[in-house]
Amino acid sequence: MEALPSLKVLVVEDDPLQREACEAFLGALGQRVVTTASGDDAITLFEREEPDVVLMDVLLPTIDGFETTRRLRAQWGEHWVPIIYLTVLDSSARLIEGLEAGGDDYLVKPVSVDILEAKLRSVIRTLSLYRQIEESRDDLKRANITLTRANRELDTFAYSVAHDLKAPLRAIDGYRGLLMEDYAERLAPEAKDYLERIGLSVAHMNTLIDDMLVYSRIERGTQKTTTLELKPLIESALQLYQRELDASKVQVTVTATGSLSADRRGIELALRNLIGNAVKFVASEPSPSIEIGFEQDADRQHLWVSDNGIGFDMRHSNRIFDIFQRLHPSDRYPGTGIGLAIVRKAIERMGGRAWAESSPGKGACFHLEWPA
């Protein structure tokens, strides 16, 4: 039979003969042994020696084995150490009490060396699995810390870059304006066209930077859940697109009523971008329409924005929420490719999720769901 790996075993036994017998048995099995005769001393030794396994007599002076186990369990936090009772008790109720106190198993005295070895082998197998899980958990924690730090640095970088790009863009647009104002009569039509194109590009770049700033701020902003009335929330978001709604004669139906609980900034950003997305893709329809609805129950809140626009293939339903992802050409449907990424990030920050349902030529419905 394969030799046992060497563990440090704390033996808590007030009977000197039993204690010496356990020490001799364990020593013969190649184990490192620490012994004590009381529960109070066991608590002190446990912290100092950091044993791998504890063999615990139940009937101890001052505090018994069950109470000693409770105190040890409270002492070590996440790090599990198996505790095996050594007992002459034959009462099921008492044994159950011991297991509920935090013990993992028991051995009935007198303990033979064969049974003790078999029990140790079983404990070693369990410990090995547990330590692998601990290692994986620690690796995952380290990876999460690294990822969180990288995401924070990336957000800071995006914010800094976007903010610093504003200054040269203002200068470009300023000089373009001066050329148009001071030299308009001397400029050829082609040159004026170029300057107009520069102006459009600057405006697009400014919009892109603004969206990037919004996206990076979502992660850094604090969350505060409040109760918000739906009517003014939706009216405020629609007001931002009133000119486009009027120009395309979009029929807007709002079935959402009552109130919701959410982070104000997050839900405003999500709703604004969903409405803007719908307005953009219904503009070319002969009878464009948008519907905004809401429902909730004890566990969840569900807000949706549907339209009868051009729609999309559901194969791309997850990709559309990724930053800078576009399914349609920008010359026909302008935008930065950040709006739906802002929607998903805002709702995920509230512990929720965003998804879409659509088919080509039959409109789309975008859903937000988060805890009540």
C-alpha positions as CSV (number, residue, x, y, z in Angstrom):
1,M,0.0,0.0,0.0
2,E,1.2,3.5,-0.8
3,A,2.8,5.3,2.1
4,L,0.8,8.1,3.7
5,P,1.8,11.7,3.0
6,S,3.0,13.4,6.2
7,L,0.4,15.6,7.9
8,K,0.5,17.7,11.0
9,V,-2.1,16.2,13.4
10,L,-3.3,17.9,16.5
11,V,-4.5,15.4,19.1
12,V,-6.8,16.7,21.8
13,E,-7.2,14.0,24.5
14,D,-7.2,14.3,28.3
15,D,-6.6,10.6,29.0
16,P,-2.7,10.3,29.0
17,L,-2.8,6.6,27.9
18,Q,-5.1,7.3,25.0
19,R,-3.0,10.3,24.1
20,E,0.2,8.4,24.1
21,A,-1.4,5.5,22.1
22,C,-2.6,8.0,19.4
23,E,0.8,9.7,19.3
24,A,2.5,6.3,18.8
25,F,0.0,5.1,16.2
26,L,0.3,8.4,14.2
27,G,4.1,8.4,14.5
28,A,4.3,4.9,13.2
29,L,2.2,6.1,10.2
30,G,4.8,8.9,9.5
31,Q,2.7,11.8,10.8
32,R,3.9,14.8,12.8
33,V,2.0,15.0,16.0
34,V,1.1,17.8,18.5
35,T,-0.8,16.9,21.6
36,T,-2.8,18.6,24.3
37,A,-5.1,17.6,27.1
38,S,-7.6,20.5,27.1
39,G,-9.9,22.4,24.8
40,D,-8.4,25.8,25.9
41,D,-4.9,24.7,25.0
42,A,-6.1,23.2,21.7
43,I,-7.4,26.7,20.6
44,T,-4.0,28.2,21.4
45,L,-2.0,25.4,19.7
46,F,-4.3,25.4,16.7
47,E,-3.4,29.0,15.9
48,R,0.3,28.5,16.5
49,E,0.8,25.1,14.9
50,E,-1.6,25.3,12.0
51,P,-2.4,21.6,11.9
52,D,-3.8,19.8,8.8
53,V,-6.1,17.5,10.9
54,V,-7.5,17.6,14.4
55,L,-8.4,14.4,16.4
56,M,-10.7,15.7,19.1
57,D,-11.8,13.8,22.3
58,V,-15.4,14.7,23.2
59,L,-15.2,14.5,27.0
60,L,-12.7,17.1,28.0
61,P,-12.3,19.2,31.1
62,T,-13.5,22.9,31.2
63,I,-14.9,23.0,27.6
64,D,-15.9,19.8,25.9
65,G,-14.9,18.7,22.3
66,F,-18.0,20.1,20.7
67,E,-17.5,23.6,22.2
68,T,-13.8,23.5,21.3
69,T,-14.8,22.6,17.7
70,R,-17.2,25.6,17.5
71,R,-14.5,27.9,18.7
72,L,-11.9,26.5,16.3
73,R,-14.4,26.8,13.4
74,A,-15.0,30.5,14.2
75,Q,-11.2,31.0,14.4
76,W,-10.0,29.9,11.0
77,G,-12.4,31.6,8.7
78,E,-12.3,30.2,5.1
79,H,-9.4,27.7,5.6
80,W,-11.0,24.3,6.3
81,V,-9.3,21.8,8.7
82,P,-11.1,18.4,9.2
83,I,-12.0,17.6,12.8
84,I,-12.5,14.0,13.7
85,Y,-14.0,13.1,17.1
86,L,-12.6,10.4,19.3
87,T,-15.5,9.2,21.4
88,V,-17.0,6.4,23.4
89,L,-20.5,7.9,22.9
90,D,-23.0,5.7,21.3
91,S,-25.9,8.2,21.3
92,S,-27.0,9.3,17.9
93,A,-28.3,12.6,19.2
94,R,-24.9,13.4,20.7
95,L,-23.1,12.5,17.6
96,I,-25.4,14.7,15.5
97,E,-24.8,17.5,18.0
98,G,-21.0,17.1,17.3
99,L,-21.4,17.1,13.6
100,E,-23.6,20.2,13.8
101,A,-20.9,21.9,16.0
102,G,-18.6,21.6,13.0
103,G,-17.0,18.2,13.3
104,D,-16.5,16.2,10.1
105,D,-16.4,12.6,11.3
106,Y,-15.8,10.4,14.3
107,L,-13.9,7.3,15.5
108,V,-15.2,5.1,18.3
109,K,-12.7,4.3,21.0
110,P,-10.6,2.2,21.3
111,V,-9.3,3.0,17.9
112,S,-7.2,0.4,16.0
113,V,-4.2,1.5,13.9
114,D,-5.9,0.0,10.8
115,I,-9.0,2.0,11.2
116,L,-7.0,5.2,12.0
117,E,-4.9,4.7,8.9
118,A,-8.0,4.1,6.7
119,K,-9.6,7.3,8.1
120,L,-6.4,9.3,7.5
121,R,-6.3,8.1,3.9
122,S,-9.9,9.2,3.4
123,V,-9.1,12.6,5.0
124,I,-6.0,13.0,2.8
125,R,-8.1,12.4,-0.4
126,T,-10.6,15.0,0.8
127,L,-7.9,17.5,1.8
128,S,-6.2,17.1,-1.5
129,L,-9.4,17.9,-3.4
130,Y,-10.2,20.8,-1.1
131,R,-6.7,22.3,-1.5
132,Q,-7.0,22.1,-5.3
133,I,-10.3,24.0,-5.0
134,E,-8.6,26.6,-2.7
135,E,-5.7,27.0,-5.2
136,S,-8.2,27.5,-8.1
137,R,-10.2,30.0,-6.0
138,D,-7.1,31.9,-5.1
139,D,-6.0,31.9,-8.7
140,L,-9.4,33.2,-9.7
141,K,-9.3,35.9,-7.1
142,R,-5.9,37.1,-8.3
143,A,-7.1,37.0,-11.9
144,N,-10.2,39.0,-10.9
145,I,-8.1,41.6,-9.1
146,T,-5.8,41.9,-12.2
147,L,-8.8,42.2,-14.5
148,T,-10.5,44.8,-12.3
149,R,-7.3,46.8,-12.2
150,A,-6.9,46.5,-16.0
151,N,-10.5,47.6,-16.6
152,R,-10.1,50.5,-14.3
153,E,-6.9,51.6,-16.1
154,L,-8.5,51.1,-19.5
155,D,-11.5,53.3,-18.4
156,T,-9.1,56.0,-17.1
157,F,-7.1,55.8,-20.3
158,A,-10.2,56.1,-22.5
159,Y,-11.4,59.0,-20.5
160,S,-8.0,60.8,-20.7
161,V,-7.6,60.2,-24.4
162,A,-11.2,61.3,-25.2
163,H,-10.8,64.4,-23.0
164,D,-7.5,65.4,-24.5
165,L,-8.7,64.9,-28.1
166,K,-11.3,67.7,-27.6
167,A,-8.7,70.5,-27.6
168,P,-7.2,69.8,-31.1
169,L,-10.7,69.2,-32.5
170,R,-11.8,72.6,-31.3
171,A,-8.7,74.1,-33.0
172,I,-9.4,72.3,-36.3
173,D,-13.0,73.5,-36.3
174,G,-12.0,77.0,-35.3
175,Y,-9.5,77.4,-38.2
176,R,-12.0,75.8,-40.6
177,G,-14.5,78.5,-39.5
178,L,-12.0,81.3,-40.0
179,L,-11.2,80.0,-43.5
180,M,-14.9,79.9,-44.4
181,E,-15.5,83.4,-42.9
182,D,-12.4,85.3,-44.1
183,Y,-11.7,83.6,-47.4
184,A,-15.1,82.5,-48.6
185,E,-15.1,84.7,-51.7
186,R,-11.6,83.5,-52.8
187,L,-12.3,79.8,-52.2
188,A,-13.3,77.6,-55.1
189,P,-16.5,75.5,-54.7
190,E,-14.4,72.4,-54.3
191,A,-12.4,73.9,-51.4
192,K,-15.7,75.0,-49.7
193,D,-16.9,71.4,-50.1
194,Y,-13.7,70.1,-48.5
195,L,-14.2,72.5,-45.5
196,E,-17.8,71.4,-45.1
197,R,-16.6,67.8,-45.1
198,I,-14.0,68.7,-42.4
199,G,-16.8,70.3,-40.4
200,L,-18.9,67.1,-40.6
201,S,-16.0,65.0,-39.6
202,V,-15.2,67.2,-36.6
203,A,-18.8,67.0,-35.5
204,H,-18.8,63.2,-35.9
205,M,-15.5,62.9,-34.0
206,N,-16.9,65.2,-31.2
207,T,-20.0,62.9,-30.9
208,L,-17.7,59.8,-30.8
209,I,-15.6,61.4,-28.0
210,D,-18.7,62.4,-26.1
211,D,-20.0,58.8,-26.3
212,M,-16.6,57.4,-25.2
213,L,-16.6,59.7,-22.2
214,V,-20.1,58.6,-21.3
215,Y,-19.1,54.9,-21.7
216,S,-16.0,55.3,-19.5
217,R,-17.9,57.3,-16.8
218,I,-20.6,54.6,-16.4
219,E,-18.1,52.2,-14.7
220,R,-16.6,54.9,-12.5
221,G,-19.9,56.5,-11.4
222,T,-21.6,55.6,-8.1
223,Q,-24.9,53.7,-8.1
224,K,-27.9,55.0,-6.2
225,T,-31.2,53.3,-6.5
226,T,-34.2,55.6,-6.3
227,T,-37.9,55.5,-7.2
228,L,-38.6,57.2,-10.5
229,E,-41.9,58.1,-12.2
230,L,-42.0,56.6,-15.7
231,K,-44.0,59.4,-17.5
232,P,-41.5,62.3,-17.0
233,L,-38.5,59.9,-17.5
234,I,-39.8,58.8,-20.9
235,E,-41.0,62.3,-21.9
236,S,-37.6,63.7,-21.1
237,A,-35.9,61.0,-23.3
238,L,-38.3,61.6,-26.2
239,Q,-37.8,65.3,-26.0
240,L,-34.2,64.9,-27.1
241,Y,-35.4,63.4,-30.4
242,Q,-38.5,65.5,-30.9
243,R,-37.1,67.1,-34.2
244,E,-36.4,63.7,-35.7
245,L,-39.7,62.3,-34.5
246,D,-41.6,65.2,-36.1
247,A,-39.6,65.1,-39.3
248,S,-40.3,61.4,-39.9
249,K,-43.8,61.6,-38.4
250,V,-43.1,58.7,-36.0
251,Q,-46.1,57.4,-34.1
252,V,-44.9,56.9,-30.5
253,T,-47.1,54.7,-28.2
254,V,-46.2,54.7,-24.5
255,T,-47.9,51.9,-22.5
256,A,-45.4,52.2,-19.6
257,T,-47.0,53.6,-16.5
258,G,-46.4,53.9,-12.8
259,S,-42.9,54.0,-11.3
260,L,-39.7,52.0,-11.3
261,S,-36.7,51.6,-9.0
262,A,-33.3,52.2,-10.6
263,D,-30.2,54.3,-10.7
264,R,-31.4,57.5,-12.4
265,R,-28.3,58.1,-14.5
266,G,-28.1,54.5,-15.6
267,I,-31.7,54.2,-16.7
268,E,-31.7,57.6,-18.4
269,L,-28.7,56.6,-20.5
270,A,-30.2,53.3,-21.4
271,L,-33.6,54.7,-22.3
272,R,-32.2,57.6,-24.2
273,N,-29.9,55.4,-26.4
274,L,-32.7,52.8,-27.0
275,I,-35.1,55.5,-28.2
276,G,-32.3,57.1,-30.3
277,N,-31.6,53.7,-31.9
278,A,-35.3,53.2,-32.7
279,V,-35.7,56.7,-34.2
280,K,-32.7,56.1,-36.5
281,F,-34.0,52.8,-37.9
282,V,-37.7,53.7,-38.4
283,A,-37.0,57.0,-40.2
284,S,-37.2,55.4,-43.7
285,E,-40.4,53.4,-43.0
286,P,-43.7,54.6,-44.6
287,S,-45.6,54.5,-41.3
288,P,-42.9,54.6,-38.6
289,S,-43.9,53.6,-35.1
290,I,-42.2,53.1,-31.7
291,E,-43.7,51.6,-28.6
292,I,-42.3,51.9,-25.0
293,G,-43.6,49.5,-22.4
294,F,-42.9,48.4,-18.8
295,E,-43.9,45.7,-16.4
296,Q,-42.8,44.4,-13.0
297,D,-43.4,41.8,-10.4
298,A,-42.0,41.0,-7.0
299,D,-38.6,40.1,-8.4
300,R,-37.9,41.9,-11.6
301,Q,-38.5,45.1,-13.6
302,H,-38.8,44.9,-17.4
303,L,-38.6,47.9,-19.8
304,W,-38.7,47.6,-23.5
305,V,-38.6,49.7,-26.7
306,S,-39.9,48.2,-29.9
307,D,-40.0,49.6,-33.4
308,N,-41.2,48.7,-36.9
309,G,-37.8,49.6,-38.5
310,I,-35.4,47.6,-40.7
311,G,-34.7,45.0,-38.0
312,F,-31.7,42.6,-38.0
313,D,-30.7,38.9,-38.2
314,M,-30.8,37.3,-34.8
315,R,-27.5,35.7,-35.5
316,H,-26.0,39.1,-34.5
317,S,-28.2,39.6,-31.4
318,N,-25.3,39.5,-29.0
319,R,-22.8,41.3,-31.1
320,I,-24.9,44.4,-31.4
321,F,-24.3,45.3,-27.7
322,D,-20.5,45.2,-28.2
323,I,-18.7,48.5,-28.4
324,F,-18.1,49.8,-31.9
325,Q,-20.1,47.0,-33.5
326,R,-22.4,48.0,-36.4
327,L,-24.7,45.9,-38.5
328,H,-25.6,48.6,-41.0
329,P,-23.5,51.0,-43.1
330,S,-22.7,54.3,-41.4
331,D,-23.5,56.4,-44.5
332,R,-27.2,55.3,-44.3
333,Y,-27.5,55.0,-40.5
334,P,-25.1,57.4,-38.8
335,G,-23.8,56.7,-35.3
336,T,-20.7,55.9,-33.3
337,G,-21.4,52.2,-32.5
338,I,-21.3,52.9,-28.8
339,G,-25.0,53.6,-28.0
340,L,-26.0,50.0,-27.4
341,A,-22.8,49.2,-25.5
342,I,-23.7,52.1,-23.2
343,V,-27.2,50.5,-22.7
344,R,-25.8,47.1,-21.8
345,K,-23.1,48.5,-19.5
346,A,-25.6,50.8,-17.7
347,I,-28.1,48.0,-17.1
348,E,-25.5,45.5,-16.0
349,R,-24.2,48.0,-13.4
350,M,-27.7,47.7,-11.9
351,G,-27.5,44.0,-11.8
352,G,-29.6,43.4,-14.9
353,R,-29.3,42.4,-18.5
354,A,-30.1,43.7,-22.0
355,W,-31.2,41.7,-25.0
356,A,-32.9,42.1,-28.4
357,E,-35.5,40.3,-30.5
358,S,-35.8,41.0,-34.3
359,S,-36.0,39.7,-37.8
360,P,-34.9,41.5,-41.0
361,G,-37.6,44.0,-42.2
362,K,-39.9,43.3,-39.3
363,G,-38.6,45.8,-36.7
364,A,-36.8,45.1,-33.4
365,C,-37.6,45.0,-29.7
366,F,-34.9,45.9,-27.1
367,H,-35.4,44.6,-23.6
368,L,-34.0,45.8,-20.2
369,E,-34.5,43.7,-17.1
370,W,-33.1,44.3,-13.6
371,P,-34.0,43.3,-10.1
372,A,-37.0,45.0,-8.4
